[in-house]
């Protein structure tokens, strides 16, 4: 899942950069979904636009923790959830590290626009879905080692 999330994210960002101009909007489903090419220096909803380096540090820590957990996981659902999380975080971290304006302060390419909500990217989608899955797994008592909280193996 990690590789799928990362490649889909970077591939869509490459496609947008090659086929659209900054600020351009293309209707996909008029009134419901648009491609809208922007560069986001902040976090979700452009929060913290002057603190890009903080998001780079946070994403680096989350990526390392997720990768360490993936090496310990013994459960397919946890592997998928953590893989999606790591792939999404690494996708946005790649932008932060290697896109202008500078190393560690790069702006993230966003392109999926749902009116009255936000403009986001594939990495953001994987991160959100993965966190929902993590919450469900925790709520259901599934541990990363494949056991349930009551000690049963799944």
Wavefront OBJ file of the C-alpha trace (Angstrom):
o trace
v 0.000 0.000 0.000
v 2.896 2.331 0.772
v 4.273 2.105 -2.766
v 0.816 2.419 -4.355
v -0.025 5.529 -2.309
v 3.345 7.149 -3.003
v 3.343 6.448 -6.745
v -0.293 7.536 -7.223
v 0.402 10.759 -5.338
v 3.604 11.646 -7.154
v 2.161 10.537 -10.498
v -0.905 12.754 -10.195
v 1.233 15.689 -9.101
v 3.503 15.178 -12.114
v 0.473 14.936 -14.430
v -1.018 18.151 -13.029
v 2.268 20.040 -13.353
v 2.708 18.862 -16.952
v -0.860 19.436 -18.146
v -2.177 22.416 -16.178
v -1.083 25.938 -15.359
v -0.918 27.146 -11.770
v -4.378 28.308 -10.704
v -6.158 26.566 -13.583
v -9.457 24.782 -12.852
v -10.957 21.937 -14.895
v -14.495 20.707 -14.228
v -14.635 16.961 -13.667
v -18.188 16.770 -12.335
v -19.539 20.345 -12.551
v -20.542 21.630 -9.124
v -19.135 18.565 -7.321
v -15.518 17.926 -8.315
v -12.825 19.936 -10.069
v -9.104 19.737 -10.736
v -7.624 22.986 -9.401
v -3.841 23.299 -9.455
v -2.410 25.155 -6.466
v 0.762 25.076 -4.398
v 0.162 24.856 -0.651
v 2.885 25.991 1.775
v 0.750 25.088 4.810
v -1.091 22.109 6.187
v -4.702 21.120 5.569
v -6.868 24.098 4.611
v -3.616 26.092 4.193
v -3.207 26.381 7.968
v 0.240 27.561 9.060
v 1.489 28.873 5.721
v 4.419 30.586 7.466
v 5.478 27.423 9.294
v 6.277 25.039 6.425
v 9.439 23.778 8.139
v 7.359 22.622 11.151
v 5.239 20.419 8.875
v 8.419 19.012 7.338
v 9.675 17.989 10.790
v 6.293 16.535 11.821
v 5.954 14.591 8.560
v 9.495 13.244 8.959
v 8.711 11.951 12.453
v 5.382 10.415 11.354
v 7.081 8.734 8.386
v 9.771 7.175 10.598
v 7.236 5.977 13.190
v 4.969 4.502 10.494
v 7.896 2.738 8.806
v 9.095 1.271 12.123
v 5.565 0.049 12.902
v 5.232 -1.484 9.427
v 8.313 -3.609 10.142
v 6.628 -4.933 13.318
v 3.116 -5.432 11.991
v 1.656 -8.959 11.831
v -1.814 -8.015 10.629
v -2.952 -7.313 7.065
v -5.409 -4.565 8.081
v -2.692 -2.788 10.064
v -0.211 -3.236 7.212
v -2.667 -1.621 4.784
v -3.510 1.234 7.151
v 0.102 2.004 8.056
v 1.210 1.577 4.447
v -1.406 4.082 3.278
v -0.373 6.490 6.021
v 3.335 6.170 5.271
v 2.822 6.446 1.504
v 0.715 9.582 1.888
v 3.079 11.208 4.362
v 6.102 10.384 2.192
v 4.313 11.819 -0.853
v 3.762 15.177 0.829
v 7.185 15.040 2.504
v 8.800 14.626 -0.921
v 7.141 17.901 -1.951
v 8.307 19.639 1.240
v 11.878 18.473 0.745
v 12.377 18.875 -2.996
v 9.965 21.485 -4.380
v 10.502 25.244 -4.434
v 10.991 27.547 -2.721
v 13.701 25.652 -0.792
v 14.730 22.339 0.756
v 12.446 21.508 3.679
v 10.083 24.373 2.868
v 8.685 23.221 -0.457
v 5.063 23.799 -1.326
v 2.796 20.777 -1.722
v 0.961 20.329 -5.032
v -2.801 20.158 -4.447
v -5.342 19.571 -7.202
v -8.531 17.843 -6.065
v -11.156 20.489 -5.331
v -14.480 19.694 -3.739
v -16.410 22.996 -3.594
v -17.214 24.290 -0.103
v -14.630 21.927 1.338
v -10.973 22.012 0.343
v -8.317 21.544 -2.300
v -6.190 18.488 -1.523
v -4.161 15.725 -3.182
v -3.937 11.948 -3.361
v -1.503 11.820 -0.418
v -3.981 13.706 1.755
v -6.681 11.201 0.789
v -4.499 8.245 1.755
v -3.551 9.907 5.056
v -7.193 10.568 5.978
v -8.394 7.096 4.968
v -5.475 5.479 6.798
v -6.227 7.396 9.991
v -9.882 6.345 9.820
v -8.676 2.744 9.446
v -6.263 3.126 12.390
v -9.093 4.490 14.556
v -11.341 1.583 13.550
v -8.634 -0.975 14.272
v -7.989 0.534 17.693
v -11.729 0.747 18.425
v -12.169 -2.895 17.404
v -9.293 -3.949 19.660
v -7.013 -5.139 16.849
v -3.329 -4.878 17.757
v -0.464 -4.525 15.277
v 0.728 -8.010 16.200
v -2.548 -9.452 14.859
v -4.052 -10.222 18.265
v -7.241 -8.811 19.734
v -7.080 -6.913 23.006
v -8.443 -10.018 24.732
v -5.352 -11.959 23.541
v -7.024 -13.966 20.742
v -5.182 -14.254 17.445
v -7.110 -13.199 14.346
l 1 2 3 4 5 6 7 8 9 10 11 12 13 14 15 16 17 18 19 20 21 22 23 24 25 26 27 28 29 30 31 32 33 34 35 36 37 38 39 40 41 42 43 44 45 46 47 48 49 50 51 52 53 54 55 56 57 58 59 60 61 62 63 64 65 66 67 68 69 70 71 72 73 74 75 76 77 78 79 80 81 82 83 84 85 86 87 88 89 90 91 92 93 94 95 96 97 98 99 100 101 102 103 104 105 106 107 108 109 110 111 112 113 114 115 116 117 118 119 120 121 122 123 124 125 126 127 128 129 130 131 132 133 134 135 136 137 138 139 140 141 142 143 144 145 146 147 148 149 150 151 152 153 154
